Amino acid sequence: MAGMAEMDEVNFPDVEKVEWVNKIIQQAWPFIGQYLEKLLVETIAPAIRASSIHLQTLSFTKVNIGDKAAKVMGVKAHTEQDSKQVMLDLYLSYAGDVEVNVEIKKYFCKAGVKGVQLYGKLRVILEPLIGDLPLVGAITMFFIRRPKLDINWTGLTNLLDIPGLSTMSDTMIMDAIASYLVLPNRLTVPLVPDLQIAQLRSPLPRGVVRIHLLEAEDLTAKDTIIKGLIDGKSDPYAVLRVGTQMFTSHHVDNNLNPQWREMFEVIVHEVPGQELEVEVFDKDPDQDDFLGRVKVDLDIVKKARVVDDWFNLRDVPSGSVHLRLEWLSLLSSAERLSEVIQKNQNLTSKTAEPPSAAILAVYLDQAHDLPLRKGNKDPSPMVQISAQDATKESKTCYGTNSPVWGDAFTFFIQDPSKQDIDIQVKDDDRALSLGSLTVPLMRLLASPELTMDQWFQLENSGPASRIYIKTVLRILWLSDDATPTTPSPRPSGPGTQVGPGGLAPDLSLGPGGSAKPGPTRPQQTSPDPEFATEGVLRIHLVEAQNLIAKDNFMGGMVKGKSDPYVKIRVAGITYRSHTIKENLNPVWNELYEVILTQLPGQEIQFELFDKDIDQDDFLGRFKLNLRDIISAQFTDTWYTLNDVKSGRVHLVLEWLSRVSDLSRLEQILLYQEQQSYQNKVVPSAAALFVYVERAHGLPLKKSGKEPKVGADVLLKNVSQRTKVCERSTSPRWEEAFHYLVRDPTDESLIVKLSHSWGQALGSLTLPLREVLMEPGLVLDRWFSLEGALPESQILMRVTLRVLDTQLAVCRRAPGDADGDVGGDGVIPRWVPSHLDIRQRSGFSMAYDNVSTAGQVKLTIGYSTEENRLFIVVHSCRTLAACSKDGADPYVSFVLLPDKKATTKRRTATKKRDLNPEFNERFDFDFTLEESIQRRLDLSVKNSVSFMSRERELIGKLQLDLDQIDLKASVAQWYDLIAEPN
């Protein structure tokens, strides 16, 4: 890298030069080389040889650290921190002539590294300071941000053909460094005995920052009209990052002054050093446009406690973003917990997650005397720790029943008095349980310093099985004396919007930057920005295969069947399928639909049971992440059941597109008529969103008093109610509701107002046909009420969104006569039934003449944060068999043009599996411009014996990356083309 070669000329502000340190490093460099050579040959090489049978003949034939020593370009000492530690920032630069050669005799392979360049800021903490030699208890090192790394490989293509080294790359080396040295990971070297290394390696965070992403203004218009002659709008959203923590806001349609009103919470490990980065983008169907970025030093937030201000966006002509940043201190006492929870309940931020009252740190140390596996074999234990709907996993300790993990985990907790820590110790296959433990957080609240540091007896385990953990709870406190910086006023001028009646809205800002309401009666509603952003998930439960038999006869001597049914849990709702009698391969063919808010971390749980007279038997479970389903939009695949020996479930999942295009409604209704499901569900054609804001001029009660008014909002047989307002003839509810609509041309919305659900005060019947005739399918106005006073009205917004599905048909454009698709002009857009189409007769697809060999699921994306292209090989399905045993498939690919095959990669091999799962990621240090010029040349191959050197091709895929929205990073299935005979 040219930039790294010029690092010697870089000067850093507020940084001292330390040439004397560089002279010491240069003088000691040959001896450092001797140490590294000894480390590679005597320690690392044996470890590599023991890691795989393919690498048993590996040896380092040459290790030369070179003459060019690493340089410290500058040092900054932080003296304002803890007096019991010394904190230094070292600006490192290394452009070395290191040369390392490796040989693997078994495969006649020689390869190596010739030259390494690295640049980054390394933080070094010396702690604790002690009153005895060596004065420092330990040295802790880490990079606050990922360092820049460039490795010059030699013979890399040889390495890529070796089993066990198929994923070798400089990115893999970078990831290995990151796993140890980039926050939140740290490398700790103890200098004295009996130190608590886990707490030094994973200390409590410095604090938590609560980020309120409020609004933006004067953004750049990216969606231009008539080839740029007329400026349009943008559909902005924001991406927020602190270290490895990343959040994405919702996008606002057609608005250069969007209001998001979203809240996020981030853990801050190090200040000074860590920054908040906010990037704003324009959401587009192909590639999102950049609208600017801003960075905020979190040390400023720590000192100010609250920062409420407008920040100008950089790298763009115009635009600014309004943020409110709150520094939450960590309290080791529960005295203020109830006050914190009460404050959080009063917080009216429109947030994806409720505010947290505490953070929980769990230090997983070790376990002792865990149960053995069958045959008295040592297990390979790992731990799943769950709290507040989040589950995290430890590393795996192989081949021991007394593992030492030394891992640390952090959780946000909304109310510690209502939460437990659930700990599951399992073998590495996640199926065999080795023990469990539940610790109510109430025990922590009653413990000194909110800390428990002890052995716990494991339940459902051996009689002497124990686990040692340290749990620390800290209450999140926003200081009462915190005074926010005054937000800059929103400028008026050409961009000022005009409200109904020609009145400019009041732009003065209230507390937290919220707009104060105007004094006049509004002509339209003012719902929250989150209104009508919910989506609809359609779940088609198709079938299952190879379930375990639970109904045995003659004491288990004769295997029977099972009577399976499925429970589906999502967003607090539980659906249950019908039971299929005596069948290990049941076909349900049932449909479920649910309206969901896109909250991070949401999961859909599937559990299978065998219906019995007394107690139903467990047949397996699995979980799916809603965010993955939303990213994929449509998935049709099999899911393996967990915690049982066998079984899989076939699901078709679709996150339905919400459109306001009436031309699609006819096709959707036609599609409905063609569907038939066992549970008699008719697919919904639309989603209806209703915002009931207020009423005016309602009649008094019969007694002459003002009424307590509630509104009952009905669609067909679904009824939802507002709150009951205090006595008023002009009540305000400001509540939103949503419904699934089977046929919007034939249904009506009914609103009934009453006093405390008794005396009727008026009603409204609104045929949804009226909404269909409105622009954008939105009706927002005052409606007159029937059965009330002449002046009685209600203010509502009613929004319809057509639920478009990939399974519906689409009509050929007028005048397009290509092909013979029948007299009605309807062509298949997707297979109308999701069962295995290869087993169906009388149905042909457009690509029947192409010889397909299965499919491969890939995510191809570009990380703007890391400036690199990445490809994730998830899985294959329905691969063509290569022998009577099926196939031993693996995936290999190269990014063309590539004369030296430096981008050649391959996955691991999966034995005898025609539906293999790989889940392997490969990274490439390309710019976005370089990435879109590449062509993916991918092959799925059958691994045959090494001695024959044969590769039996199963299928190929070629894909130009400029045809993909790389920034969207969406998982997608691709057809494989079979090798011609």
N, C-alpha and C positions, 0 to 999 in steps of 0.2 A: 504494500500500500504506500502510495506516494506521501500521503499525509503523515504516516508514522515515521518515514525517513526524515521528516523535517521537525520532529518533536524536539530536537536539541535547541531549536530557535524559539520555542514557546516560552512565554513568561506568564506566570499566574499571579493575579493580584492577591495581596494579603498572604503571600506565601514566601517562606525563606528558602534561599538556595543553600544547599548542603554539599558543596563540592568535596568536602573532607570525607563525607560518607561514601561518595562515589569512588574516591581514591582507595578507601578501605575495601570496598566491594571488588574493585579492579585487582587489588593486590591479592585478595583471597579467592579470586575466581577459579584458578587452577585447583584449589583445594575443595571448593564447592563442586567442581566437576568430578573430582575423585569420589566425593561423597555420593553424588547422583549416580555415578557409574556403579558403585557398590550397591546402592539402593535398587537400581534396575536389575542387576544381575543376580543379587542374592535374595531379594525380597519380592520384587514385582514379577520377575520372570517365573519363579515357582508358583506364585499365585495364579498367573495366567494359565500356566500348564495344567494346574489342578481344576481350572474352571470349566474345561471342555475337553472331550476326548479328541476333538479335531486339532487341539493346540498342544498336545502332549510333546511334540517335537520342536516347539518354539524356543528360540534362543536369540539373545542380542549379540550380534557378531561385531558391532562397533558402537561405541558410545563416546562421542566427542562433544563436550559442551561448547567448544569454540573459544575464540579469543575475545569476542565482543561481550562485555559484561552488561548486565542490566543496570539501568541508571535511575536514580531518584531525582526527578526534575525539580522537585520542591517539596517542602514539608510545612504543613500548617498545624499548629498546636492549639487545641481548644481548652482554654483555662477556665471557662465559665461553667463547666459541668461539675459532676460529683467530685468532691475533694479527695475521695478514696481511690481515684483512678486517674490515669494519664491517657488522654485521647489525642491521637495524631492522625492526620491525613497525609499519605504518601502518594505523590503523583509519579507513577511508574511508567518507564518507557524501556522496551526491550526489542531491539532489532538484531537478533543473534544469528550467528553462523553455526548453530548447533547441528550436529549430524548424528543420527541414530539409524542403524541398520538392523533389521530383524529377518530371521530366516525360519521357515517352517519346512523342515526336511521332508515330512510326509507328503507334502504337495509340491515339492520342488519350487517353493515360492520364496522370492526375495523382495523386500520392500523396505521403506523407511521414510524418514523425515530429514529434509535438508533446508534448514532455515525456518525460524519462527519469529513472528512479530506480535507484540502484545502492548497495549496501552490502556491504562485505567487508573482510577483513584482508589487506593487501598486504605481502608481505615484500620488503624492498629490501636487496640485498647490494652493498657497495662493495668491489671487489677486482679485481686485487691492489693493495695499497697500495705506492706507489713513491716514491722519493726525489727526484722532480722534478715540476714542475707538469704536469698539474693534480692531482698527489698520488694520484689514483685512476685505475687503468687502464680500468675498465669498471663500468657499473651494470647489475645483474641484478635483474629484478622478476618476481614471480609471486604468485598467490593460493594459499595452502596448501589451502583448500577453495573450492569454487565459490561465487562471490559471488551475492547475491540481485540480480536484475535485473527491472525492469518497464518496458516501453516502451508509450507511448500512440501507436498507429498512427492515421493518417488515410488513408482511401482504400485500405485494405489489400485489400478485395475486388476493386478494379480491378487491383491488382498480380497477384492470384492468377490472373487470366485471361491474363496475358502469358506466352508460352513463355519459359522460362529463369528466370522468377521464380515458378514455380508452387509452390515449396516455401518461399517467403519467410515468416518468422515471427520473433517475438522469441526463440524457442528456437534458430533457426538462427543469429541474432546471438550468442546466448549460447554456442552451440557454437563459433562462430568465435573468440570471446574465449577460451574454454577451450582451444582448440587452441594458443593462443599463451601463455596466462598462468596456467593452473591446473596444479599439479604433476601429472605429472613434467615438464611443459613450462615453459619460462622465456623471457622476453624479455631479451636482452642487448644493451646499447648500448655499443660500444667508444668510449673517449675518447682512446686513443693507438693508433698503428699497430702492426702486427706482433704482435697478440695471437692466441693460439689460442682463437678464439671457441667452437669446438665443445666444448672441455673446460669452458668457463665456462657454456655453454648446457646442457650435459649432463654435469655433474661426476659422479665416482664417488659412489655412495651413501654415506651416513654409516655404514651398517652393515646387518645383516640380523637380523631377529627370528624365532626359531623358536618357534612357538606350539604348545603341547601343550594341546589341549582335552580335559580329562580326564573331568569328570563334573559333574553338577548335583544339587541336592537340594531337597526341599520345594517343588517347582514347583506352580503353581496347576493344579487339576483343571478342564479345559475340557470334556471329553467327559462330560457329565452324563446321568443316566438318569431316565426317567419325568418328562420336562419339567423337569429341574433339582431334583426332590425328593431325589434320591440323587446324591451326588458320585461321579464315576467317576475316570478317569485322564486322562492326556494322552499324545500321541505326539510327544515333543519332538525338535526338531532346532535347530541353531544356525547363524546366518549371521555370518561374521566379515569385517570390512572394515578396510583401512588405505588411505586415499586411494582410488584407482581399483581397487585389488586386492581381490577378493571371493572368499570360499570358503564352501561350504555343507557341513555335516556330514551323515552319514546320520541317519535318524530312528529312534528306539527306540520300539517299540510298547508302549502301556499301562504307562507307568512315570513316576512323579513324581520318581524318583531315578536318572535315566539315567546310564549309563557309555558315553562315546563313545571315549575313548582314541585320538584322531586327532591328527595333526601337520600343520602348515602352515608354510611359510616365506614371509616377506614382505620386500621391499626397503624400507628406510627412507631417504627422501631428505633429510628435514629434522627435526632435533631441536635445541631444543624446537619443538613445533608440531604434529607428526603424532600421531594417536591411534589406538589399537585400539578398535574398537567391536564388541561382541558382542551380537547380538539373538537371543533364544530364541523359537521359535514352536511351536505345536501343529499337527501335520500333519492336515489335514482334507480330505475329498473336495471340498468346495465352496470355503471360504475359510479360510486358516490363521489361528489365533488367536494374539495377541501374549502372550508369557509373561514379558517383561521385557528390559531391556538394561543393559549396563555399558560404561563407557568407561575406558580406561587410557592415561595419558600415557606415550608411549614414551620420553620423556626419563628417567622414573623407571627404566625397564628398563635404559637405557644406563648409568645411574649404579650400579645395584645388580648389573648383569650377569645375575643370575638372580632372578626373582620367582616364587615358588611359593606361591599363596595362594588363599583363597576370597573371592569378590567378591559382595556383595549386589546382586541385580537391582533396578533402579529401575522406577518407574511401575507396579508390581504389588504386591499385598499381601504376598507371600512368595516366597522362592526365592533361591538363590545358585549360583554356578558356580565350579568349581575350574579354575584355569589355571596352567600353568607356562610362563613366558616367559623365553627365553634370548637374550641379546644376543651376536651373533657379530661379532667384530672382523674387519677386512679386513687380511690380512698380505700384504706384497709380496715375500715369500720363500717358496720351496717346501720349506724345511727340515722343516716339520712336516706336510707333506701326507700322508705315509704314516701318521702318528699319527692325523690327522683321519679318514682313510678307515677305519682300524682301529676307532676309536671309533664311527663311523657303523654299521659292521657289527655292533657289539655292542649298538646301540640297539634295544631291543625294542618301541618304540612301534608301535602298530598303525596304520600310516600309509598314506595313499593313494599317496604317492610316497616312495621312499627318500630319506634325508637327503642334502643337497648338501654337497660338500666345497669348492666354490669358486663364485664368480660370474665371468662373463666379460662385459666391456664391449667392444663393437665400435663404433668411431667411423668411419662411412662418409663420407669426405671428397669425393672426386671420381674421375673416370675420364678417360682421354685417348685420342683417336683410335680410338673404337669403330667396328666395321664399319658401312657404310651399308646401308640397305634397298634393295630392288630399285628400279631406276631412279635410282640415286645420290641417294636421298632420305635426309635426316637421320632417325635413329631417335628414339624417345621413351623413353629408357632408365629402367628401374627395377631394383631389386636385391632378390632373395630371399636371406636369410641364415638358415642352419639350423645348429643345435647342440643336442645332447641331446634329440632328437625334437621340437624346437620350431622353427617357421619364422616369420620376421617379414619384413615388406616395407617398403621405403623409399617415399618419395614418388616421383612420376614427373616427370622433367625433359623437357619437350616440345621436339621439334625441334632436337636437338643431338647430336653424337657426342662431345662433351667435357663431360658433365654435371657439375654441382657439387651434391651432395645436402646435405651437412652434417647428416646424421641420426646418431642414436645408438641402440643397442639393448643390452639386458642379458639374459643367460641364466643359469639355474642349472645347474651342472655337478656330476655325481655322482663322476666319476673323470676328471680331465683327461688322465691318461696313456692313456686309451682312447677319447678323443673327437676329432673333427675339426670345423673350421669349414668349412661348405660354402657357397660364394657363387656365385649364379647371376645373371648380368646378362641381362635380357631386355627386349624391346620391350614397350610398354605393353599389347599384346594377350596377353601371357604365352606366346605361341606361338613367336615368333622368338627364338632364343638369340643373344646378342651376345658371350658368353664365360662362362667359369667359372673357379673357383679353389677349391682345397682346401688348408687350412692345418691340419696336425696340431697339437693343443695341446701335444704334446711339444716343439715348437719354442719355444713360449711359456715352458714350464717351464725351458728352457735359456737364456732371454734375461734380460739384466739387468733387475731390478725387475719381472720377469714381464711385460714390455711390448715390443711390436713396433710401430714407427711408420715406415712405409716404403711405397714403390711396389712393386706386385706385377705380374708379367707374367701376363696372362689367357691361359688355355688355350682351345682351340677358338674362337679369335677372330682378329683381324687381327695382322699381324707386329709392329706397334708399339702394340697395344692394351694399356693398363695401367690399374691401379686403385690408388688411394691409400687405405689404411685404417690406423687405429691400433687395436690390440687390447691390452687390459689384463686380466690374470687376477689375482684376489685370492683367497687361501685363507681360508676361513671358520673362525675360531678362537674357541672358548669358553674363556675364561680358566680356568686350573687353580685359581686362588685364589678363584673365584666361589663365594660361599656363599649358597644360596637363603634367602629369608625363610621362616620356619617356617609351614607351612600350618595354618590353624585346624582343630581336630578336628571331625569330623562329629558333631553332637549326637545323643545317643540320646534315646529318649522314644517318643511315640506313633508316630512314623514308622519306628522301627527294625523291620527285617524279621526274621522268625524262620525259621531254617533247618530242615532235616530233623531229626526227632527232638526238636523243641522247643528246639533250641540256637540262641541268637543268634549270628550270624556275627561273627568278629573284625573290628572296624572300625578297628584301629590302622593307620596309614599307613606304608608303607615308603618307600624312595627313590623320588622322583618321584611320590609320592602313590598308589602301587599298594598294593592290600590284601594283607596278609600271610596265607598259608594257615593254616587251623586245624589242630590236631594230630590230630583224629579222621578216620576213614576217611569220605570223602564218600559220600552216597547218590545224588547226581546229578552230572552233569558240569558243568564250568565253562568252556565255550568262550569264545573271544574274542567281543566284541560284534559283530564283522564276520561271524561264522559264519552261514551260510545267507542272506546278503544279496545274493549274486550273482544276476544276472538272465540271461535267455536271449534271444538275438537270433536271429530267424528271417529268413533271406535267401532270397527267391524270385527267382532269376535268370530273367526271363521271355524277353526277346528283345532284339535290337538292330536298328537301321535305318541305312541310308545309310553303311555302312562304306566305307573306301577300298579300292580294288582294288590288290592287290599282285602278283598272278600275271598278268603281262602276257606277250604273245606278239609274235614278230617284232621283238625289240629295243624293245618298248614301243609299237610302232605300233598294236597291237590291244590294247584294254583287256580284261582277264580278270576274274576274281573273286578272292575270298580264301577261305581255309579257317579261319574264326575260332574261337578258344576264349578263355576268360576265366580269369584268375588272381585269386583273392580272398585278401587277406592281412589277418588280424585277430588281435591278441593273440598274435603269434608263430606262428600256424597259417596254412598256405596250402592253399586249396582250388583245384581245377582242374576246369573243366567239360569235357565231351566236345567234340570238334572236329566242326564241321558243314562238310561239303565244298561248295566253290564256291557261296557264298551271301553276299551283302552285306547281307541282311536276315534273319539267322538267328533261329530260335526254339529256345531251349534247354529251358525249362520244367524247371529243376532247383532243388532245395531244399537249403539248408544251415542247420544249427543250431549255435550255439556258446554255451557258458556263459561269461559275462564278469563281472569285477569292475568296478564303476563308477569307474574311475580318470579323473581329469581329463586332457584332452589326447589321449585315445585316438582313433585314426583307423582307418577301414576303407579299404583301398586296392583298387581295381579296375584291372586292366590287361588289355588285349585284344591278342592276337597272331594272326598268320596262320601256320598250321602249314606248314612247309616241310621239304624233305629235309635241307638243310644247316643253315641258321640261320633261326629263326622271325622274321618281320617284325613290327614294332611297329604296332599299330592304334589306340593311344590309351589314356588313363588318366584317372582322376578319384579324388578322395578325399572321404570323408564323415566328419564329426565325430560320434562316438558320442553325445556329450551332446545334439546336435540330434535324433538319432533317438530317444533316450530321452524328450526333451521332447515330441516329436510323437506318440510311442507307435506310430502306424501311418502309413506313407506309401506311396503308390502313384503313382510318377511316373517321368518320363524324365530322364536325366542326360546332359548334353552331354560328349563326350570332349574332353579337353585334349591339346594338343601335336600335333594332327592337323587336317587341313582340314575333315573332316566326320565325322559319326557320333554316335549317341546310344544309350543303354542303358536299357531298361525294367526297373525293380526294384520289388518289393514288400517293404518292410522293416517288421518288427514287433518291438517290444520287448514281450515277452509278459508279461501281468499274472500274478502269482503269487498264487494264492488257496488257502484251505484249505476251500473250500466243495465238499463231495462231490457236491452236486446238479449241479454243472457237469461232473463227470467223465464222466457218461453222454453228454452232448452232445459233449464233446471226442472221445470214442472213436468216436461215430457220424460225426463230421466226418472222422476219420482214414480210415475205411473208404471215404469218397467221394473221397479225393484220389488222384491218380496223377501221378507225376513221372518224368521221363526217367531220372534217376539212382537210381530205385527207393527213394528215402528215404521212410519213413513218419513223419509229424509226431509229435513227442513229446507225450505226454499229461501228463507231470509231470517235475519235477526232484527228485532225491534228494540230500540232504545228510547226510553221515556224519561224526561227530566221534568219533574213537577216542582216548579219554583214557588209560586204564591197564588193566592186568590184575592179578589177585591169585591166589596159591596155585597157580602153574603147576608142572608136574613138573620134576624135575632131568633133566640129560642122562643118557645111559646110563652115562657114566663117573662119575656122581655129582656133577659140577660144576654150578654154576648156569648156565643157558643165556643166550645172547645172542639176544634175542627180536625178531623182526620180524613184522608182520601184513600179510597179503595180502588186500586188500578187493576182491571181485569182484561185478560185476553183468552177467549174460549174458557177452558176450565182452570186456568192458572190465575190466582188472585194474590196480589201483594199490597201491603198497606204502608202508608206513611206513619210517622209519629203523630201523636195528637198534640196540637199546639195549645198554648195558653189562650185564655178567653180573648177572642178578637174576631171581627168581621172581615179582617184582611190578614189572614194567617200566612206565614212563610214556612215552607217545608225544606226546599232546596235538596230534594232527594231524587236519586236516579234508580231506574229499574230496567231490566232487560228480559226479553222473551224470545223463544223460538217460534217461528211462523211457518206453518205448513203451506198456506196459499194466501199471499197478501192481497190477491184480487177478490177474495171471498171471506175475509175476516174483518172484525171491527174491534177497536179499542174502546173500553167503557171505563169511565171514571165516575165514582159515586162519592159525594161529600156528605158527611153526617156529623152530628154532635156526639162525640164519644161512642161512635158506632151504633147510635140509636136514631134520633130524629133526623130525617133526611133533609139536606140543605141544598140539593141540586145535583144534577148529573150531566154527563156529556157522553155522546156516542159518536165515535169518529171512525168511519169506514177507512180502512187502510188504502183503498183505491185513491182517496184524496191525496195521500202522501206520495203515491206513485206518480201523480201528475205534477209534483213540485220539483223545481231544479235541485239536483243533488239529492233528491229523495229526503228532504228535510223540511219540516213544517214547524215554524217557531213564531208564535203570536199569542194574543189573548183570544180565548174561546168563550162564547156566551154559554151559560148553564141553563138547562131545562129544569122546570119545577122549582125555580127560585125567583128572585127579583129581576126586573128588567136590566138593572145595572150589574147583576152578579156575573163575574167572569173569573176564569182561571188562566194563568200564564204557564204554558208548557212548551217544551221542545220535543218533537217526535221525529226520530231518525230511523230510516229503514236501510238495511244493507243486504243486498242479494248475496247469498252464500254460494259462491262458484266452486265447483268441484272438478278435478281432473277426470273424473269418471263420467261426466256428462258428455253428450255429443255436441259437436259444433257444426254450424251450417257453412256450406261452401259459398264463397263470395259470388255475387251476381256476375254472370258473364264468364266465370271460370269453368270451362268445359272439359278440362283435362281429367281423364279417368272416367270410369263408369262406376258411379256410386249409388245407383238406384234413382228412381223417379223423384223422390222427395228431397234429394240433394243433401241428405244427412250422411256424414262419414263418421266412423268411429274415432273418438279422441283417446279412448283408453279401453282396455278389455272390460266389458260391463259386469263381469263376474270375476271374483278374485281367487277362486279356486284354481288349481293347477291347470292351465289352459292346454297343456300338452296332452292331458287326458280327456279333452273334450273334442267331440266331433262336430262337424258342421260350422265351425267358426274359424275363420282365417284372418290373420293380421296382415298389415301392409308390408311387413318384412318377412313374410313366409318364405320368399324365394332366397333370402340370405341365410347362409348356413351359420347359425349362432351356436356358441359353445358354452353358454352360461353368461353370468354377469359378474362384474367386479364393482364394489362400492368404494368410492374415493372421495376425499375432501382435498381440493386443490385451492390454496389460498395464499394471500400475501400479507405478512405482518408489517404494517407501517411502523410499529414500535421498534421492531428488531431489524427492519430493512432486509427481510429475507423471504424467499419463496418457500412454502412447505407443502408437502404432499403426504396425506395420511391414507395408508392402505388399510381399510377396515376389514373387508371380508369378500368372499366370493359365494355365489350360490348356483345351484343346478349345473355344476361343471360336468363336462362330458367325461365318462369313464374311459380310462386308458387300458384297463385289464379287468379280469374278473374280480380283483380286489379293489376296484375303483381307481384311485390315483393318490399320489403323494405330492400335492400341489405346493408351489411357491410362486411368488410374483417377482419379476425383475423388470426394470425399465431404465431408460436413458432419456435425457432431454436433448433433442437435436436442435441445431447442429452441434456436434461434440466430437471432433476428430480424435481426441485422446481418451475418450470414454471416461472423463473425470466425473461425469454426473451419473454413471451407472450405479444402480442400487438394486438390492434384492431383499426379500423378506426371509424369515425362517420357513422351513418346510413343515407342513402339517401331514401327518401320516394317515392314509386311508380315509380321506375326508373330502367329499364332493361339495361340502358347504363350509369351507374353512373360515375361521376368524383369525385375523392377523393383528389388527390394531397397532400398526407400526408407523412411526412418523419419520420423515426424512426432510432435512432442511438444506437450503441452498442459498449462499450469500450472493444473490442477484438483486439488482435494482428492479423496480417495477417495470421500467422500460425494457430491460433485458429479459424479464420474465415473460412478457407478452409476445416476445419474438421467438420463444421456444415452442417445440412440438414434442408432446409426450409420445414416446414409442414404448408401449407396455406389452409384456407377454406373460401369460400364465402357463407355467410349465410343470410337467410331471418329473419329479426327481427320480432318476434311475440310478443304477449302481455306479459308483465313482470310477471303478476300473474301466467301464465301457466308454466313459466320457460322452454318453449320449444325453440328449435333451429332447424329450418328446413334447412337442408343442401342443397345448390344449386350446389356446385361443389368444388373439391379439387385439389390441386397441391402439389407435392412433388418434391424437387429439391436439389441435392447435390451441395454445393457451390464450390467444387473443379472442377466442370464442367464449371465454369464461369470465364471469365477474369475480376476479381474484380476491377483491376486498370483502366480498360477501362470505367466502369460506363455507360454502354449503356442501353437505354430504350428498352424494348422488350416485345412483346405479348407472353403470354403462354396460352396453352389450359387447360381448367378446365375439370376434369373428373367427370361425374355425379355420384351420389350415386346409387348403383345398387338396382333394385327393389327387 
